[in-house]
Amino acid sequence: MADKMWAGRFSKEVDKTVNAFNSSIAFDGRMYRHDIHGSMAHAQMLGDCGIISKEDSEKLIEGLKGILADIDSGALEFDMTAEDIHMFIEAELTKRLGDVGKRLHTSRSRNDQVALDIRLYLRDEIKEVSALVLKLGETLCDMALEHLDTVMPGYTHLQRAQPITFGHHLMAYAQMLVRDLGRLKDTAGRMNYCPLGSGALAGTTYPINRKQTAELLGFTAPVANSLDGVSDRDFCVELNCALSILMTHLSRFSEEIIMWCSWEFKFIDLDDAYATGSSIMPQKKNPDITELIRGKTGRVNGDLMTLLSMLKGLPLAYNKDMQEDKEAIFDAVDNVKLCLETFIPMIRTMKVNKDKMRNAAAGGFINATDCADYLVKKGMPFRDAYKITGRLVAQCIDTGMTLETLPIEEYRKMSELFGEDVYRAISLETCVGERKSEGGPAPESVMKQIELTRKQLEAYHE
Ligand code: ARG
């Protein structure tokens, strides 16, 4: 076991089990690059402010570069008995540089160091997640364009309600993703303040330059209050919130895909590469990916609860409880990326059964509102038209008819206002095509939504 840096205060070595319990290197090791970049900026600032010599500052930076290269190449492996990634890198630096290495931690604490590393790490992750969300949004726009005329039933209460198009349906999700991108961007913006220089909690007596480290590391400014700098994990909570909402969108979409590929719907067929079979039932083709996404949404929500519960009772400033932040937020980010990476090609390759969608739209009296609207356009008040149409639907149900097949005489028995043109008014083409209101399902309306959404997405390109 590596010697503890804080061993001076202690008369015994730490118990093995305690050391393993305490150590976070197994999960914070993934921040090594960010930790090293943070240390390089700190070393640079120490040299520029005359807190250490320029020569030592340069040696530290070179030493850190060497460690980074060696971890990247695999030449240097983590010591799993180290307390965390910060201690491991500092110990390695001292091993390589001797006394100079011991100067790196001047006017710094692991408390501001870890707060910095998570921000740097998550800043990169947000970029990756956003790029995937953007790709999904663009995919949906492309698919919607191919399905401007693909009529399907729109549902409320999972009952057929009014006709829409598949393109219209897809664009609803594209709009959710635009908001997700906005949330991720807001989170990144609010998070982009540098805690370095907060020290353990109470700043430092050294003449440090917090502005310089903030700038070197691409932050907007230093965090304003040193206690807040080391105690704040709002950005983890906020990011997890944004990820939970994003997962909620993917999960609702997944739920629909699961229904749509059932034999009861058969609106879509998943590509064989994105479905799985059963070990016993030879006929089965299961939508496992979408079910896993639905399941993982619970997991990402769980991560959010972990973070909120971990923080709620903590007095300022740093408490070891906060070490629990990383596994939760890393898990959320990792799983969201996995979900997006699989979901995008899965929906891109799925086969859309236009006939099935159309047949479903042709049943269930999905054009009843349009029948009522027909009478309204002939001068009848909507409530009266609604009542008459309701009676017509009931009559159709009793006699096994549809509004399309009901003879005109039957219509005219209910109201003299009905003429032969009613059949055109209640045809699916008219029902969808005339819903030209802004945001509606008519092809020209959806076209405008695609144009708008593409413009909104464009703003998130790097
Ligand atoms: N491994 C710790 C964490 O993840 C780093 C900070 C430790 N600070 C301390 N005072 N023990 O939170």
Residues whose N, C-alpha, C, O or C-beta is under 5 A from the ligand:
A	BS01	LIG	S24 D84 R110 N111 V114 M322 Q323
